[in-house]
Amino acid sequence: MEDKRVQFVFSLIFLIAYLALIFIVLFLETQSSFEIKPDHDSMLGELKILIGVLTAGVAQILNFWFGNSKKAQKEEVSEEEQP
């Protein structure tokens, strides 16, 4: 039971940080006062790449929590049958 709690906490932290990052990028993109000048070194492109990589992580987390329900039920039944 302790393992599931740790997994849940890490999943929650990851998802909250991911959504915060998305919000920050959207906020910066929609601000009319935030303009990237041609010679200004902006990390916005790298931030967009990071969001793309983290999106794959979100898919894996959702698959972990929602994707293997039939397999988990079969394992629980087989564990109960063993002496």
Steps between C-alpha positions, in 0.01 A plus 500: 500500500791734571634458144170614347502809721852596391409439136191716538696785661766496227234488229316791657818709532592429138156591368479821705845611385409413139180704514684792663757493220224497238334795674825698510566446129144592405516807720827615343374428148177695547649802678512791262762675712736201474680538170802302389751728334718359220824516702337399828593150619165338576459149636142475375593258219677268742208527737265383225727200435496420871120510499498254210723259690296535819180431306630150434554465875140604565380231260705238684365610837141485376565158347641378831195611698227421248642262238559169675186449704424154358856380557498631858168327573637168368810536720288572807285193436806277449661631821186423700489143367857422609539363854 
